[in-house]
Amino acid sequence: MASHRNEKINGQIQRELSLIIIHKMKDTRIRDSNVSITRVRATPDLKTATVYVSIFGDEAQKKAVVELLNNAKSFLRSSLGKVITVHSVPALIFEIDDSVEYGMHIESILKSLKDDKEIKVDQELKEDNEENS
């Protein structure tokens, strides 16, 4: 279980990295792909932090953006060090977060089940009305 301090640092890293990516990174491939940081998980010793990013685009674009972010780790880490107050800034690891897409997939399945149920109920009502006529 993460400590309160660790959670606070995770949130601070998430906010500041988002701002750095939006305002300081010049690569248009990153800006055009609508990158958003969904969560950060720093180790308890704050040596490393895994940064989960949601990226708008196809699989090739996602992999390219994550590769660009991983290649820019030193720039991002040094920029982060200028704005957060920790003894040492954790090493950054970027990973794709597919939870948003997974949630949308589950929601579409639930919607189709609901639609199927409504169609079935409508058909049963229609059949009942025909039998009673």
URBEL-V270471 format. One record per residue. N is the residue number from 0. RES is the residue in one small letter. D_CENTER is the distance of its C-alpha to the mean C-alpha in Angstrom with 2 decimals. Layout:
((N:RES:D_CENTER) (N:RES:D_CENTER))
This chain:
((0:m:21.01) (1:a:19.59) (2:s:22.15) (3:h:21.98) (4:r:22.29) (5:n:19.44) (6:e:17.12) (7:k:18.50) (8:i:17.95) (9:n:14.29) (10:g:13.85) (11:q:16.16) (12:i:14.48) (13:q:11.10) (14:r:13.27) (15:e:15.59) (16:l:13.42) (17:s:11.73) (18:l:15.37) (19:i:16.64) (20:i:14.39) (21:i:15.33) (22:h:18.94) (23:k:20.16) (24:m:18.74) (25:k:21.17) (26:d:19.87) (27:t:19.53) (28:r:17.40) (29:i:14.52) (30:r:15.47) (31:d:16.04) (32:s:12.75) (33:n:10.87) (34:v:8.35) (35:s:6.17) (36:i:5.52) (37:t:3.71) (38:r:6.79) (39:v:9.87) (40:r:12.55) (41:a:15.89) (42:t:18.90) (43:p:21.70) (44:d:23.85) (45:l:21.20) (46:k:22.05) (47:t:18.58) (48:a:15.00) (49:t:12.08) (50:v:9.16) (51:y:5.77) (52:v:4.41) (53:s:3.41) (54:i:7.17) (55:f:9.80) (56:g:12.71) (57:d:14.51) (58:e:14.25) (59:a:16.62) (60:q:14.77) (61:k:11.52) (62:k:13.87) (63:a:15.82) (64:v:13.17) (65:v:12.06) (66:e:15.85) (67:l:16.51) (68:l:14.23) (69:n:15.94) (70:n:19.22) (71:a:18.73) (72:k:18.09) (73:s:21.55) (74:f:21.33) (75:l:18.04) (76:r:19.55) (77:s:22.83) (78:s:21.41) (79:l:19.51) (80:g:22.86) (81:k:24.58) (82:v:22.64) (83:i:21.91) (84:t:24.81) (85:v:24.55) (86:h:27.26) (87:s:25.25) (88:v:21.80) (89:p:19.80) (90:a:19.25) (91:l:15.71) (92:i:14.03) (93:f:10.96) (94:e:9.20) (95:i:7.04) (96:d:4.49) (97:d:6.48) (98:s:6.57) (99:v:6.30) (100:e:8.89) (101:y:10.69) (102:g:11.13) (103:m:12.49) (104:h:14.68) (105:i:16.05) (106:e:16.76) (107:s:18.65) (108:i:20.62) (109:l:21.57) (110:k:22.62) (111:s:24.74) (112:l:26.34) (113:k:27.16) (114:d:28.61) (115:d:30.63) (116:k:31.95) (117:e:33.01) (118:i:34.79) (119:k:36.54) (120:v:37.67) (121:d:38.96) (122:q:40.87) (123:e:42.39) (124:l:43.50) (125:k:45.02) (126:e:46.84) (127:d:48.12) (128:n:49.43) (129:e:51.17) (130:e:52.81) (131:n:54.06) (132:s:55.54))
